[in-house]
């Protein structure tokens, strides 16, 4: 897969570069993700990174950041 301009994949999922940079200082101060994310005890669990991208369409051709709304097409080739 080619390099994307607005997203990167660190093995955990696609992450928005811009939001990751903005949230970087906050993430460094926070405790380990293992301590915060385990079995969800609430009905609405939240991930430690709000910059984790999701698919913008059912065909999975575009990624979208739920935090800032930026979208980028992803090549299937």
C-alpha positions as CSV (number, residue, x, y, z in Angstrom):
1,X,0.0,0.0,0.0
2,X,1.3,3.5,-0.8
3,X,2.1,6.1,1.8
4,X,-0.9,8.2,2.8
5,X,-0.6,12.0,3.4
6,X,-3.0,12.3,6.4
7,X,-3.0,8.8,8.0
8,X,-0.4,6.3,9.2
9,X,-0.7,2.7,10.4
10,X,1.3,1.8,13.4
11,X,0.0,-1.8,13.6
12,X,-3.0,-0.9,15.8
13,X,-5.0,0.9,13.1
14,X,-5.0,3.9,10.9
15,X,-4.4,7.1,12.8
16,X,-4.8,10.7,11.7
17,X,-1.3,12.4,11.6
18,X,-2.7,15.9,12.5
19,X,-4.7,14.8,15.5
20,X,-2.0,12.4,16.7
21,X,0.4,15.3,16.7
22,X,-2.0,17.5,18.6
23,X,-2.9,14.8,21.1
24,X,0.7,13.7,21.5
25,X,1.5,15.7,24.6
26,X,-1.7,14.6,26.3
27,X,-1.1,10.9,25.4
28,X,2.4,11.1,26.9
29,X,1.0,12.3,30.2
30,X,-1.7,9.7,30.4
31,X,-1.3,6.3,31.9
32,X,-0.8,3.2,29.9
33,X,-3.5,2.1,27.5
34,X,-3.5,-1.3,29.1
35,X,-4.6,0.2,32.4
36,X,-7.5,2.1,30.7
37,X,-8.7,-0.3,28.1
38,X,-9.5,-3.8,29.1
39,X,-12.8,-5.4,29.4
40,X,-15.3,-2.6,29.0
41,X,-17.4,-2.1,32.1
42,X,-19.6,0.6,30.6
43,X,-22.0,0.4,27.7
44,X,-20.1,3.1,25.8
45,X,-16.4,2.2,26.0
46,X,-13.9,4.9,24.7
47,X,-10.6,4.2,23.1
48,X,-7.5,6.1,24.4
49,X,-7.0,7.7,21.0
50,X,-9.7,9.8,19.4
51,X,-7.5,10.1,16.3
52,X,-8.1,6.5,15.3
53,X,-9.6,6.6,11.8
54,X,-12.7,4.8,10.5
55,X,-13.9,3.9,7.0
56,X,-16.0,6.7,5.5
57,X,-17.8,4.4,3.1
58,X,-19.0,0.8,2.9
59,X,-16.7,0.0,0.0
60,X,-13.7,1.0,2.3
61,X,-12.2,3.3,-0.2
62,X,-11.9,6.4,2.0
63,X,-10.5,6.9,5.6
64,X,-12.0,9.5,7.8
65,X,-10.8,10.9,11.1
66,X,-13.8,11.2,13.5
67,X,-12.0,14.0,15.5
68,X,-11.2,16.5,12.7
69,X,-13.2,15.1,9.8
70,X,-10.4,14.9,7.3
71,X,-10.8,12.3,4.6
72,X,-8.4,10.6,2.2
73,X,-8.8,8.0,-0.5
74,X,-7.1,4.7,0.0
75,X,-5.9,2.7,-3.1
76,X,-6.8,-1.0,-3.2
77,X,-4.1,-1.7,-5.7
